[in-house]
Amino acid sequence: MRNKDYPNDELLINARKPEGNLGSELIDDMNENHEALCKWSLGHLDMTGDDVILDIGCGGGVNVERFLKMTSDKVFGVDYSQLSVERSIDLNLSSIEEERCEIIRASVSELPFEDRSFDIVTAFETVYFWPDFVNDLKEIGRVLKDDGIIFIANEALPNEDDERQKHIVELLDMKIYSQDELERSLREAGFSTIKSFVKESKDSFTGDDADWICVIARN
């Protein structure tokens, strides 16, 4: 799977909002190819074992499934793609039936939750597409409990010399944030005690050199 021509644009365009058969195919690819990023980044996150967790941009639901094994409390997922919501529900159906999990179609800009609902809010490979980054971070701050944690994990940092990255940014109308931009935006949104971790690695699709980053901040 790892070559510079994969995935093609027709498939990749679904990264913004998966739809149809190609969207389902991309969800499968992301579930597999982002596994290493998730394991590395979550190694930096301290959890108590009874946290209430929200995963924004839950995609195929694998991280919701992962969190259900890491906490005894409830796990929520939101995505604005109907297909992603359906795939997440299918994967976590038994936990939903046990009322330990909820998957909801919603936008990060208007989360359908009460103030101070969550201990941890996570965002894996999704902030690139948020419509109003600072205000969306403020919306997350609203639903976090006092001293709650926001956790962001991305598989890319800006690289002006990477023509493939430039093409993808234009194709998907996305924004790849630098470490400084992430930290500055979190401070502007009211977060504090910000910690960032960067790892030299490979792009999960192309195999090209790429820097992974995770950022953890408190409300």
C-alpha positions as CSV (number, residue, x, y, z in Angstrom):
1,M,0.0,0.0,0.0
2,R,2.9,2.3,0.6
3,N,3.9,4.1,-2.6
4,K,3.8,7.7,-3.8
5,D,0.8,7.2,-6.0
6,Y,-1.5,5.8,-3.3
7,P,-4.2,6.7,-2.6
8,N,-5.4,8.3,-5.8
9,D,-7.2,11.6,-5.7
10,E,-10.7,10.0,-6.2
11,L,-10.2,8.0,-3.1
12,L,-8.3,10.6,-1.1
13,I,-11.0,13.3,-1.5
14,N,-13.1,11.2,0.9
15,A,-10.7,12.0,3.8
16,R,-12.6,15.2,4.4
17,K,-16.0,13.6,4.5
18,P,-16.3,9.9,3.6
19,E,-19.2,9.0,1.4
20,G,-20.2,6.0,-0.6
21,N,-18.1,3.0,-1.5
22,L,-14.9,4.9,-1.8
23,G,-15.5,6.6,1.5
24,S,-16.0,3.2,3.1
25,E,-12.8,2.0,1.5
26,L,-10.9,5.0,2.8
27,I,-12.3,4.4,6.3
28,D,-10.9,0.9,6.2
29,D,-7.5,2.3,5.1
30,M,-7.5,4.9,7.9
31,N,-8.4,2.3,10.5
32,E,-5.4,0.3,9.5
33,N,-2.9,2.9,8.6
34,H,-3.4,5.2,11.6
35,E,-2.9,2.4,14.2
36,A,0.8,3.2,14.7
37,L,0.1,6.9,15.2
38,C,-2.7,6.2,17.7
39,K,-0.5,3.8,19.8
40,W,2.4,6.2,19.8
41,S,0.4,9.3,20.6
42,L,-1.7,7.7,23.3
43,G,1.5,6.7,25.1
44,H,1.7,10.3,26.2
45,L,-1.8,10.5,27.6
46,D,-2.5,9.9,31.3
47,M,-5.9,8.3,31.9
48,T,-7.5,7.5,35.2
49,G,-9.5,4.5,34.1
50,D,-12.8,6.1,34.7
51,D,-12.6,9.1,32.4
52,V,-15.6,10.1,30.3
53,I,-14.2,10.5,26.8
54,L,-15.3,12.1,23.5
55,D,-13.6,11.3,20.2
56,I,-14.2,14.0,17.6
57,G,-14.1,12.9,14.0
58,C,-14.4,9.3,15.1
59,G,-14.3,7.9,11.6
60,G,-14.6,4.1,11.6
61,G,-14.8,4.0,15.4
62,V,-11.6,2.2,16.2
63,N,-10.5,4.7,18.7
64,V,-13.9,4.7,20.4
65,E,-13.5,0.9,20.6
66,R,-10.0,1.4,22.0
67,F,-11.2,3.9,24.7
68,L,-14.0,1.6,25.8
69,K,-11.2,-0.8,26.9
70,M,-9.3,1.9,28.6
71,T,-12.1,3.4,30.7
72,S,-14.9,2.0,32.8
73,D,-17.1,5.0,32.0
74,K,-18.9,6.1,28.9
75,V,-17.3,6.9,25.5
76,F,-18.8,9.1,22.9
77,G,-17.9,9.7,19.3
78,V,-19.0,12.4,16.9
79,D,-18.5,12.8,13.2
80,Y,-20.1,15.0,10.5
81,S,-20.0,12.2,8.0
82,Q,-23.1,10.0,8.1
83,L,-21.1,7.1,6.7
84,S,-18.5,7.4,9.5
85,V,-21.3,7.5,12.1
86,E,-22.8,4.3,10.6
87,R,-19.4,2.6,10.5
88,S,-18.7,3.6,14.1
89,I,-22.0,2.4,15.3
90,D,-21.6,-1.0,13.6
91,L,-18.2,-1.5,15.2
92,N,-19.3,-0.5,18.7
93,L,-22.9,-1.8,18.6
94,S,-22.5,-4.1,21.6
95,S,-21.2,-1.2,23.8
96,I,-24.0,1.0,22.5
97,E,-26.6,-1.6,23.4
98,E,-25.0,-1.7,26.9
99,E,-25.3,2.1,27.1
100,R,-21.6,2.5,27.5
101,C,-21.2,4.3,24.1
102,E,-23.0,6.8,22.0
103,I,-22.1,7.8,18.4
104,I,-23.7,11.0,17.1
105,R,-23.6,12.9,13.8
106,A,-22.5,16.4,14.7
107,S,-20.1,19.2,13.9
108,V,-17.2,20.2,16.2
109,S,-18.4,23.8,15.9
110,E,-21.7,22.9,17.7
111,L,-21.3,19.9,19.9
112,P,-24.6,18.5,21.2
113,F,-23.5,18.2,24.8
114,E,-23.9,20.1,28.1
115,D,-21.1,22.2,29.6
116,R,-18.4,20.3,31.5
117,S,-19.4,16.9,30.3
118,F,-16.1,15.2,29.5
119,D,-12.7,14.5,31.2
120,I,-10.9,14.0,27.8
121,V,-11.7,15.1,24.3
122,T,-9.6,13.6,21.5
123,A,-9.0,14.5,17.9
124,F,-7.1,12.1,15.6
125,E,-6.2,13.3,12.1
126,T,-9.1,15.6,12.0
127,V,-8.3,19.2,13.0
128,Y,-7.1,19.8,9.4
129,F,-10.7,20.2,8.4
130,W,-12.2,22.2,11.2
131,P,-14.0,25.3,9.9
132,D,-12.9,27.8,12.6
133,F,-10.1,26.3,14.5
134,V,-9.8,28.6,17.6
135,N,-13.6,28.9,18.0
136,D,-13.9,25.1,17.6
137,L,-11.3,24.7,20.3
138,K,-13.3,27.0,22.5
139,E,-16.4,24.8,21.9
140,I,-14.3,21.8,23.1
141,G,-13.3,23.8,26.1
142,R,-17.0,24.4,26.9
143,V,-17.8,20.6,27.1
144,L,-14.6,19.8,29.0
145,K,-14.7,19.5,32.8
146,D,-12.5,21.8,34.8
147,D,-8.9,20.7,34.3
148,G,-10.1,18.4,31.5
149,I,-7.8,17.4,28.7
150,I,-7.8,18.0,25.0
151,F,-5.7,15.6,23.0
152,I,-4.7,16.2,19.3
153,A,-2.8,13.7,17.2
154,N,-1.7,14.5,13.6
155,E,0.4,12.6,11.1
156,A,1.7,15.7,9.4
157,L,3.5,19.0,10.1
158,P,3.9,21.6,7.3
159,N,6.6,20.9,4.8
160,E,7.0,23.5,2.1
161,D,9.3,21.2,0.1
162,D,6.8,18.4,0.0
163,E,5.0,18.6,-3.3
164,R,2.7,15.7,-2.5
165,Q,1.6,17.5,0.7
166,K,0.9,20.7,-1.2
167,H,-1.2,18.7,-3.6
168,I,-3.2,17.1,-0.8
169,V,-3.7,20.4,1.0
170,E,-5.1,21.9,-2.2
171,L,-7.2,18.9,-3.1
172,L,-8.9,18.6,0.3
173,D,-8.9,22.4,1.2
174,M,-7.3,21.5,4.5
175,K,-4.9,23.2,6.9
176,I,-1.8,21.5,8.3
177,Y,-0.8,23.2,11.5
178,S,2.7,23.6,12.8
179,Q,3.6,22.9,16.4
180,D,3.7,26.6,17.1
181,E,0.3,27.2,15.4
182,L,-1.3,24.4,17.5
183,E,0.1,25.6,20.7
184,R,-0.7,29.3,20.0
185,S,-4.3,28.4,19.0
186,L,-4.8,26.4,22.2
187,R,-3.6,29.3,24.3
188,E,-5.9,31.7,22.4
189,A,-8.8,29.3,23.1
190,G,-8.1,29.3,26.8
191,F,-6.1,26.1,27.3
192,S,-3.0,25.9,29.5
193,T,-0.3,23.4,30.5
194,I,0.3,22.6,26.9
195,K,2.7,19.8,26.0
196,S,3.8,18.7,22.5
197,F,5.5,15.6,21.3
198,V,7.0,15.1,17.8
199,K,8.2,11.9,16.2
200,E,10.1,11.5,13.0
201,S,8.2,8.8,11.1
202,K,6.6,7.9,7.8
203,D,3.3,8.9,6.1
204,S,1.0,6.0,6.5
205,F,-0.2,6.1,2.9
206,T,2.8,7.1,0.8
207,G,5.7,5.9,3.0
208,D,7.4,9.3,2.7
209,D,9.2,10.9,5.6
210,A,6.7,12.7,7.8
211,D,6.7,14.1,11.3
212,W,4.0,13.0,13.7
213,I,2.8,15.3,16.5
214,C,0.5,15.0,19.5
215,V,-0.5,18.0,21.7
216,I,-2.1,17.7,25.1
217,A,-3.5,20.7,27.0
218,R,-5.8,21.3,29.9
219,N,-8.9,23.4,30.2
